[in-house]
Amino acid sequence: MRNRAFGILFLLFGIPNCIPMPPGIPVICGIIIALIAAQMIMGRDNLWLPQWLAKRSFSRVDLRRIVKKADPSIRWVERFAKPRLPLFADARARRIVGIVGLILGLALLLPIPIIGNVPLGIPICILGLGLVERDGAIILAGYVATGIGLLITAGLGWLIFQGALAIF
């Protein structure tokens, strides 16, 4: 999968954050996303995984089942996602996506209950999709979604902080 693995893993660990999750899940996903993003910032072309994880594989039957279930969604996405605006999807741009991903991953560590992870999970998924499809337009949309998501998260954090001050 080479450098597309970064986008696939952004999607894989971003999707659980697009729905309200118990407090531990966003933290785990945030740490993993931050680690993946750090590798992007370093300019790695291939994702490094620990040896015990890199040696794992899917059985052919399981892989076919996953592809069969994902096929309608993939076809829907591919109607509008295509390689374009290569300036925003090349190797240098991946470093910027990595910086943004690191910020989003670290923001997922914040203890904001209920929907606190949703405004951050959506831009992670958008950026992941842009990386997989090498679509600079989707990556730009991910930057916009990141700004909105961080503003919402900051607002929720401020409200929690104010509520805690009022209680104490």
C-alpha positions in Angstrom: 0.0 0.0 0.0 3.1 2.2 0.3 2.2 5.8 1.2 -1.6 5.2 0.8 -1.4 3.3 4.1 -1.3 6.7 5.8 -4.7 7.6 4.4 -6.2 4.2 5.0 -5.2 4.3 8.6 -6.4 7.8 9.0 -9.8 6.6 7.8 -9.7 3.4 9.9 -9.0 5.3 13.1 -11.0 8.4 12.2 -14.3 6.5 11.6 -14.8 5.5 15.2 -14.5 9.1 16.2 -17.4 10.1 13.8 -19.9 8.8 16.3 -20.1 9.3 20.0 -17.8 6.8 21.7 -16.9 5.9 25.3 -14.1 8.0 26.6 -11.2 5.5 26.0 -11.8 5.0 22.3 -10.9 8.5 21.1 -7.8 8.5 23.3 -6.5 5.3 21.7 -7.4 6.5 18.2 -5.8 9.9 18.9 -2.5 8.3 20.0 -2.4 6.1 16.9 -3.3 8.9 14.6 -0.6 11.1 16.2 2.0 8.3 15.7 1.0 7.9 12.0 1.0 11.7 11.5 4.5 11.9 13.1 5.8 9.5 10.5 4.2 11.6 7.7 5.9 14.7 9.2 9.3 12.9 9.1 8.7 12.3 5.4 8.5 8.5 5.4 7.2 7.0 2.2 6.2 3.8 3.9 4.4 3.3 7.1 6.5 1.8 9.9 4.7 -0.8 12.0 6.0 -2.9 14.9 7.3 -6.2 13.6 4.6 -8.2 15.5 1.9 -6.1 13.7 3.6 -5.9 10.3 3.7 -9.7 10.1 0.0 -10.1 10.5 -2.3 -10.5 7.5 -5.9 -11.1 6.5 -7.0 -14.4 5.2 -8.2 -14.2 1.6 -11.8 -15.1 2.6 -11.9 -12.2 5.2 -10.4 -9.8 2.7 -13.0 -10.7 0.0 -15.8 -10.2 2.6 -14.5 -6.8 3.6 -14.1 -5.7 0.0 -17.6 -6.9 -0.9 -19.2 -5.0 2.0 -17.1 -1.8 1.3 -17.6 -1.9 -2.5 -20.9 0.2 -2.6 -19.4 2.9 -0.4 -16.1 2.9 -2.4 -18.0 3.2 -5.7 -20.0 6.1 -4.2 -16.9 8.0 -3.0 -15.0 7.4 -6.3 -17.7 9.2 -8.2 -16.4 12.5 -6.9 -13.0 11.7 -5.5 -10.2 11.6 -8.1 -6.6 12.6 -8.4 -6.6 16.4 -8.8 -4.7 19.5 -7.5 -1.5 17.4 -7.1 0.2 20.3 -5.4 -1.9 19.6 -2.3 -1.5 15.8 -2.5 2.2 15.2 -3.3 4.9 14.0 -0.9 5.6 17.5 0.4 1.9 18.2 1.0 1.8 14.9 3.0 4.0 16.5 5.6 1.5 19.3 6.1 -1.3 16.8 6.3 0.9 15.1 8.9 1.1 18.3 11.0 -2.7 18.7 10.8 -3.2 15.0 11.7 -0.9 15.4 14.7 -2.9 18.3 15.9 -6.1 16.4 15.5 -4.7 13.3 17.1 -3.5 15.2 20.1 -6.8 17.1 20.3 -8.6 13.7 20.5 -6.8 13.2 23.9 -8.9 16.0 25.4 -11.5 14.8 27.8 -14.6 16.3 26.1 -17.6 14.0 26.8 -20.3 12.7 24.5 -19.7 14.4 21.1 -16.3 15.8 21.8 -14.6 13.5 19.4 -17.0 13.9 16.4 -15.9 17.4 15.3 -12.3 16.0 15.1 -13.1 12.6 13.6 -14.8 14.0 10.5 -11.7 16.0 9.3 -9.4 13.0 10.0 -11.6 10.9 7.7 -11.7 13.6 5.0 -7.9 14.0 5.1 -7.6 10.2 5.0 -9.9 10.0 2.0 -7.9 12.8 0.2 -4.6 10.9 0.9 -6.0 7.6 -0.4 -7.4 9.2 -3.6 -4.5 11.7 -4.0 -7.2 14.3 -4.3 -5.9 17.8 -3.3 -9.5 19.2 -3.4 -10.6 16.8 -0.7 -7.4 17.5 1.3 -8.2 21.2 1.2 -11.8 20.4 2.3 -10.2 18.5 5.2 -8.2 21.6 6.2 -11.4 23.6 6.3 -13.1 20.8 8.3 -10.1 20.8 10.7 -10.5 24.5 11.4 -14.2 24.1 12.0 -13.7 21.0 14.2 -11.0 22.7 16.3 -13.2 25.7 16.8 -16.1 23.5 18.0 -13.7 21.5 20.2 -12.2 24.7 21.7 -15.7 26.0 22.3 -16.8 22.8 24.0 -13.6 22.8 26.1 -14.3 26.4 27.1 -17.8 25.6 28.2 -16.6 22.6 30.3 -14.0 24.8 31.9 -16.5 27.5 32.7 -18.9 24.9 34.1 -16.1 23.5 36.3 -15.3 27.0 37.5 -19.0 27.6 38.3 -19.2 24.4 40.3 -16.0 25.1 42.3 
